[in-house]
Amino acid sequence: MKSNVTELATRISRALISASDRTVPTPTWAPSLEQTLHRLNCRDLLTPQLVAHVIDPFLISHHSLALGFFNWASQQPNFAHDPLTYRSIFKSLSASRRCNAVEALLKRVRSRKISLDASAYGHVITCFVRNKRTHNGFLVFSEIGSLVGDVGPDVCNLLLAALASHGYIDNARKVFDELMQRGVRLTTLGLGVYLWKFCGNGELLEVLSVLDEVRGRNSGINGSVIAVLVVHGLCQASRVSEALWMLDELRSRSCKPDFMAYRIVAEAFREMGDVVEKERVLKLKRKLGVAPRMNDYREFLFTLISERLTKEATELGEVIISGDFPLEDDILNALIGTISADDPQSAITFFRFMIKKGKFPTLLTLSNLCRNLCKHNQTDVLMQVYQVLDSGGYFADAESYTVMVSFLCKAGRVREAYGILQLMKKKGLGPDVFGYNSVLEACCREDLMRPAKRLWDEMFSSGCSGDLRTYAILINKFSGIGQVEEARRLFYHMLEKGLEPDSSICRSLIEGLCQEANFEAAFDIFDQCIKQAPTLARSVLSAFVLCLCRKGDFVNASKLLQRFDCDSGNLDSHVAFLKHLNDADEARLALEHMKWIRENSSLMMNRISSELVFLLSSASKSEPLLNWLER
């Protein structure tokens, strides 16, 4: 039985993934996917076990497909979700940004009084916390009572850390007390971030009370990391003298301060101008401090990043590099690539530290950094990154140069990007068609058409043949600015090279030709679409009909539609055309077109009728069409 469920779950999941739109990063649910499921004839075979198995493990990372399948199953006769299916969907959504969906499902669970297990609630809490809906996570935690002990230490400590990070110190204390009462193991993440933030204005005796309560029951906590976080939190809150006192208290509680902890306090005294106390701390450092185990900090930083506590990861990372303590390449790359999404300036600080140590970021890290600098409009900083890397000899191959060209183009630094292309040619490193396309697209975006044409000529003289994207960039641009003859010449040049146009190329060119009232040339392009593939022609049909209607050429628009069979694929085109005819007071032509549709497909006419009655009910001059439809 189990093997049959697994086999059917595999078939269903593969069919959904295959039928989904793979051209987008996160495929969404669509009616076509429901048709896929109907063709599999699986409705009568649905069981909670099967639905849960389709989602987990097969759709676990396809969040939208998992949710769509879950909702589709809800609508099938004689099927009802149970705790197993809810756990699977919550597990899938826990790694997504679909908090609203999770909240709606949770309301459904409550209204139907379905008893979920602890792991399902753990997935719900994780989703809320990772999407900065921490208070929602806390409310779920508060209502599950005795199940807290089975949710798992990772989820509980994540909630504790996130509440403290987002300023919910009172709620964090309630979570801490509950964990201690239920015997849930604390981790360096949960305890460390909680104490760090509590030290902002909390009583030191309470900090020590927490440490005393935890000591002996949680052997896996890293005492030296805790010490750094506690004294850093105190110094952040200008409680420097208390931080000095705390160093000795921490040491007596197996949280032995390392050199980093002493340095934090010494630097705080230096910033206050208290040289005497600074020197005193440095003496204590030499006498009592130990060398930091950097691998412990590396692992802790990775944990902060993976749990999306990037603010804490940034602060701790800055503490480490400000003392010139070493960090491995992998954690520096992770900090730069992750932090740049929200805080590009801090990311650049880590970047400069890496360069100072004679190291370079990976190409993936460079891509993430550049992408985020573009997002934050930090184009000058982007240029500085390139110059620093170039002076250090980072760019040794075409791939690394091309990445930089691409992002300089996105930032609008076309001249600099073109300069890199020339440098690549001098070094014998290409460039390839991707690099040329990036600069070509940037030229067109900035309306630099003469440079774009020169670059086109340069591509071919350099032996780099353009690809479909090259032609699409130029044809779309030329069509949009009224240079349709140039666009048409490129279109036929593309066909001669054996490249098949896509719908965007054909649509933009046809629209440009219709705008110039060159309908004969537009029909020639459409005929080429039909030769290439009927599906291509159908994808362009609606746009072509619309262009003809806007120019008042209704007769040719009708003839164009009549070149295709009457089927549902052209339904929208016929409806839009008839609506245009009614608005233009062309009732006679509209009636003739509807008669043709009815003669060829009464089913199609019935579907069009229902659409038209709705659209024309409030339109003026619609009586002739409505009367004919009611016959």
N, C-alpha and C positions, 0 to 999 in steps of 0.2 A: 504493500500500500504506500509506504513511504517513498519507494523508488518511483511509483506512478505519479505521486504529487510532485516530486522533484523534476521529473521529466516534463510534466505539463507546465510547471512554473518556469522552467527553462524556455520552453516554446513560446509562452506568452510574453515573457520579458524580452526575448530576442526579437519577437515580432514588433513590440512597441518601440524598442530602441531603433530597429531598422526603419520603421515607418516614420519616426520623428524627424524633424527638420535638423539635419546635422550641420547646417550652415551657420547656426547660431550657437554660442557657447553653452547656453542653458535652454535646451528644447522645451517648449511649453505644450500643454495638453491642447488637442484640437479635435473637432468632430471626426476628422479622418481616422484618428486613432481608435475611436469607438467603432468605426466601420471595420477596422482591422480586427478588433476583438470579436465582433459579430461573425466575421468570416472564419474565425477559429472555432466557432460553435462551442464556446466554453462557458456560456451562461448557466447551463444546467449542471455544470460540474463544479460551480463555485462553492467553496467551503472556507471558513475562517482560516484553516490551516493552509490552504492553497494561496489565498490572498496574502497572508503573512509571508509565505515563502517566496512569492513573486517579488514582494517589496524588499525583504531581507533574506538573502543577500543581493539579489539580482538588480534591483533598482535603488539600492541604498544610497548611491551617489547621484542618482538621477532624480533630484528632489521633486521637480514639477511633474515628471512622469509618475512617480510614486504616489503623489497626492491626487493626480488625475485618475489613476487606476483605483485608488481607494474610494474616491467619490463615485466613480462609475459603478463599482461593486455595490455601493450603498443603494443605488437606484434599481438594482436587479430584483425581480420578484423572489420571494422566499429566502432572501439573504439578509443576515444581520451581522454587524461587526461584533467582535468579542474582545476581551482583554488582549488576546494574542495579536489581533490585527492592529489594535491601537498602539501596542508596544512597537510593532514594526514601523508604523508610519511616524511615530514620534522619534524613533531612532534615526530614520532617514532625514527628517526635518531638523534634527538637533544640530546638524552641520550646515544648515542653510540659513537664509535671512528671512524665512517665512514665519515670523513671530505671530502675525495676525492669524495665519492659518492654524498655528498651534493653539492659539487662544480660543479660536472658534471650535476646534475639535475638543478642547478641554471643557468648554461649556456643554458640548453635546454629551460628553462622558458624565458630567455632573447631573444633567437633566434626566439622563436615562439610568442613573445610579449604577453605572458599571464600575466594578472594583478593579482598579489597575494594580499591578505589582510595583515594587519599589523601583525596578530598573526603568519602567515606563515613566514614572515621575522624575527619575534622574535625567532622562533624555529631555523632558520638558524644561526642567531647571537649567540644563546646559544650554538649550536653545535661547532662553531668555537672557541668561548671563552673558553669553558670547555676543549677543546683539544689543548689549547695553540696556536691556530691560531688567536690570538687577532687582528692582523692587518687586516686579512680577514673580521672579524666581523665588524671592524671599516669601511671598504670600503662599506659593505652592508648598514650599518647605514647611511653612508654619501649619498647614492644614493636614499634613500626612501623618502626624503623630508618631506612633510606634514604628512606622516604616522607615523613619530616618536612619535607623541603624543598619538597614539593608540597602540604602541608596548607593552607598559606596563612598570611601574616603576621598576619591578624586573629585567627585561632584561636590561633596560637602565643603572641601577645602577651597575649591574654585569659587563657590558661593561666598564663603567667608572672606576670601581675598578681594573679590569683586565688590562686595558691600563696603568694605573698608576703603577700597580705591575710589569709589564713587561718593564717599562722604557719609554713608549710612552707618556710622560707628555704633550707635545704639542697637541697631538691628544686627550688626556684626557680633556684638557682645551676646545677644540672645542666641545667635547661631552657635557661638563658641560654647556657651553654657549647655546648650542642647547636645552638642557633640560630646562634651565631657560626660554628661549624664548618661548618654547612650553608649559610651565606650567606643566612639568612632576615632580612629587613629588620625592625629593631626600630622600635617606635612610642613616642610619648610615654607612652601608657598602660602598656605593658609595662615599659619601662625606668624610668619615673617611679615607679610603685607599688613596683617591686622595690627601687630605691635608697632610697625613703622608708622601707620596712620594714627594709631591711638596716641602715640607720643607727641602728637601735635599740641594737645592741651589736656591729656589725661594725667591722672595722678601716678607718680613713679612707683609708689607702693603697690598700686594695682597692677602695674606692669610686672613687678617682681612677684606678685601673687599669682599672676597667670603663669609665669615661668615655673614657679614652685609647683603649681597644680599639674603642669604638663610634664615636668621632669620625672623620669622613671617610667612613665607610661607611653612615651613616644620616642623610642630609641633611634628612629630614623631621621630625626631633625638635625640639621647642620648648625651647630652652636655658633661657629665663627660667622656664618652668613647672617644669623639672627642678630649677633652683636653689631655687625656693620649696619644693618637696617635700623636697629634701635637707636644707635648714636647718631646716625644720619637723620632720622626723624626728629630727634631732639634738637640737633644743630639747625635743621631747617626752621624750627620754631623758635630759634634764638635762645634755646635753653642749654647753652654751651657748658656752663658750670655743672648743671645736672648731668650732662652727657659725660663729663669727666668723672663725676662720682659714680655714674652707672658702670663705667668700665670695670671697676673693681667688683661691683655686685654681679656683673655678668660672668666674670672670671670664676667667682665662687659658685656659680650655678652651671658649670660645665659649658658655658658659652664663651670660650676663650677668645678674647679679642686678638685679631691679627694686626699686622702693620697697617693695613688699610683702615681699620677702625680707629687706631691711634692717630693716623694722618688726618682723618676727617675732623677730629676734635682739635688737633693742632692748627689746621688751616682755619677753622672757625675762630680760634683765638687770634690768629694772625690778622684776619679780616677785621676783628674788633680793635686791633692795635695793641693787644695785650701780649707783649713779647715775652714777659716773664712766665706767664702760664703756658705759652706756646712751648718754650724751652723745657718746662717741667714735663709736659706731655711727651715731648720727644725723648726725654731721658727715660720715662716710663716705657716708651715704645722699645727702646734699646734693651731695657732690663727685662721686661715682661712679655713683650709682643712676640708673635711667631710669624713666619713667612706665610702669606696667604696661599692656600691651595687653589690655584687658578682654575683647575678643572671643575671644582665645586661651583665657582661663580659662572663658569661657562654653562654648566648644566642648568643652573638656576635661571640664567638669562634666557636660555632656550625654552624653559618652562613658561616664563613670563610671556615670551613672544608667541608660543603656541596657544596660550590661553587668551591672547589678544589684550594682555595688560601692557600695552606698548609704552604708556606713560612711565610706568615703573621700570620697564626695561631700559628706556632712554635715560632716566635719572641714575640708575645704578651703573649703566655703562659709562656715563659721563664721570661718575665718581671714580671709576676704575682708571679711565684714561687720563683724568686730570692728575692722578698720582703717578702716571707713566708705568702703571702695572701692565703686564703683558695680557693680550687677548689673542686667542687663536684666529686664524683666517676665517674659519667657518662661522664663528659667532659674529665677527665683524661684518662679514657679507650679509648675514641674517639681519643684523641691526640696520645696516644701510638700506637694504632692499625693503624691509618692513616699515621702518620708521619714516622713510621718505614719503609715504602715502599721506601722512598727516602733518609731519614736522620736517620739511626738507632741510631746514637750517641745522637741526641736530644731526640729520643724516650726513650732511656735509662735514660736520665736526668729526664724525667717525671716519669718513672718507679721507680727510686730511691726516688723521692719526695713522691710518693704514699706509698712506703714501709716505709719511714721515718714517715709518718703520721699513721702508723699502719693499712694500708689498703692493699688489694690485688686486682690484675686485675681479670677480668672475664676470664673464660676459652677461650672464643672467642678472647679476646684481647691477651691472652697469645699465642694462635695459630697464630694470625697475626704477633705478634712480633717475635716469633721463626721462622716463615716462612721467614720473611724479613731478619732476621739475617743470616739465611742459604743462602739466595739469595746474600747477600753481603759478604759471607765467613767470618762472624764474629763468628767463632765457639768458641773461648775463651770467648767471651761475653755471648754466649748462655749458656756455662757451668756456668758462674757467675750468670746468671738469675736463673738457676736451684738451685744452692747452696743457693742463697739468699732466694728463696721461700721455699726450703726444711728446712732451719734453722728456718723459721718463722712458720712452721707447715701448709703450704699451701696444701700439698698433703695429702688429707684425704680420697680419694676414687680411685678406679681403673681408672676411666675415666681421671682424671687429670694426673696421673702417665703415662698413655698410650700416652697421647698427648706429654709429654716430651720425652718418649722413641722414638716415631716416628720421632721427629725433631732431636734428637741426632743422630739417625741412618742416616738421610738425610745429616747431617753434617759430617758423617764419624767417629763419636765418638762411635764406636761399643762397646768397653770395658765398657764405662760408662753406655751405654744403657743396656748392659747385667747386670751390677751391680744393676740397678734399678729393673730389672725383679726379681733378687734374693731378693731384699728388699721387693718387693710386695708380694712374696711368704711368707716371714717371717711374714708380717703383715696380711696374710690371705686375700689379695686383688687380687687374681688371679695369674698370669696375664691371659688375654684372648687370643684368637687366633690372634687378630689384633696385639697385642704387640709382640707375638712370631714371627709373619710374618715380622714385621718391622725389628727385629734383624736378622732374617734368611736372608732376602733380603740384608741387609747391609753386612753380612758375605760373601754372594755370590758375591756381587759387589766388595768386597775387596779381593776376592780369598782366603778367610779363610774357606776352605772346611772342615777341621777337626772340628773346632768349630761349623760349620753348622750342621754336622752330629750329634755331641753331643747334640746340641740344639733340633734337630729332635727327638732324643731318649728321651730327657728331657720332651718334650711336651707330649708325650704319657704316660710316667711314671707319669706325673702330672695330667693325666686325661683330657688333652686338645687335642681333636682330630683335626687334620689338616683339613682345608677346601680346596676348589679348588685352591685358591691363593697359599696356602702352597705348593701344588704339582706342580703348575705352576712354582714357583720360583726355586724349586730344579730340576725338569725335564728339564727346559730350560737351567739351568746352567750346569748340568751334560752332556746334549747333546752337548752343545757348547764347552766343554773342553775335549771331547773324551771319557768320562765315560758313554757310551751309554747303557751298560748293567745295570748299576745302575739306569739310567733314565728309562729303560724299566721295571725294577722290580717295580719301584715306580708307573709307569703307570698302571700296572695290580693290584697293591695294591690299587690304587685309584678306579679302577673299582669294586674290591671286596667290597669296602666301599659304593658302590652305587653312587659315584660321577661321573658326566658326563664330559668328557674332553671338552675343548674348542679348537678352531682352532689353537691358538698359541702353545698349548701343543703338539698337533698332528703334526703340521708342524715342530717344532724344533726337535722332536724325529725322525720323518721320515728323515729329513735332516741329522741328526747325524748318523742314521743307514746306509743311502746311502753313506755317507762319508766313513764309514767303510766297504762298499761293502756288507753289510748284507741285501740284497734285500728281502730275504724271510721273515725276521723279519719285514722289512718295510711294506711289503704287509699285514702281519698279523695286524699291527697297522692300516693300511688303512681299512681293513675289519672290524675292531672294530668301525671305524668312520662310516662306512655304517650301522652297526647295531644300533649305537646310533641315527643317523639321516642322511638322504641323503643330507640335506643342509650342514651338517658338512663335509661330504666327498667332496662335491663340492668345499667348501672353501679351502680345502687342496690340491685339484687336481692339480692346476697349479704348486704349489711348488714341488709336487711329480714328475710330468712330467719333470720339469726343472732339478731336481736332477738326474733322470735316464738318461737324455740327456747328462748331464755333465760327467757322467760315461760311456757314449757310449752305454748304454743298450736301444737302440731305439726300439727293438722288444717288450720288456716289456712295454715301454712307450706307444706304439701304442695299445697294448692289454688293457692297463689301460684306455685309452681314450674310447675304444670301449665298455667298460662296462657300459657306460652312453648313454642315448638317445642324438641324435643330436639336440640340441636346443641352443638358444642364450646365455644361462648361461655358456656354455663351449666354446664359440667362441674364446676367447683369448687363451685358452689352446691349441686348435687345431692349431691356427695361429702360436703360439710360437713354437710348436712341428715341424710343417712343415718348419719353418724358420731354426731351428736347423738341420733338415735333409738335407736341401739344403746346409747349410754351411759345413756339414760333408761329402758332396758328396754322399749322400744316396738317389739318385734320384729314384731308383727302389722302395724302401720302401715308399718314399713320394707319388709316383703315386698310389701304392696299397692303402695307407691310404685315399687318396683323392677319389679313386673309391668307397671305403666303405662309405665315407661321402655322395657322390652323390647318391648311391643306397638307403641310408636311409633318406636323406633329401636334395632335390635339392635346396630348399630355403636356407638352411644352407650353401650349397656349393657356392651359388651365393654370399653370404655375405663374406665368406672366400676368394673367388676369388678376390673381390675388395680390400680386405686388403692385400693379398699376392702380387698382381700385383704392388702395391705401394712399398711394402717392398723389393721385389726382382728386381725391375727395374734397380737398380744400383749395384746389387750383382753379383759376378762372378759365373760361372757355373750354371746359373739359366735357361738356354735355355730349357731343357727338361720340367721343371715345367710350364714355361710360355707358351710354345707351347701347352701343354696339356690343360691349362686353357683357351686358345684362341679357342679351338675346339668347 
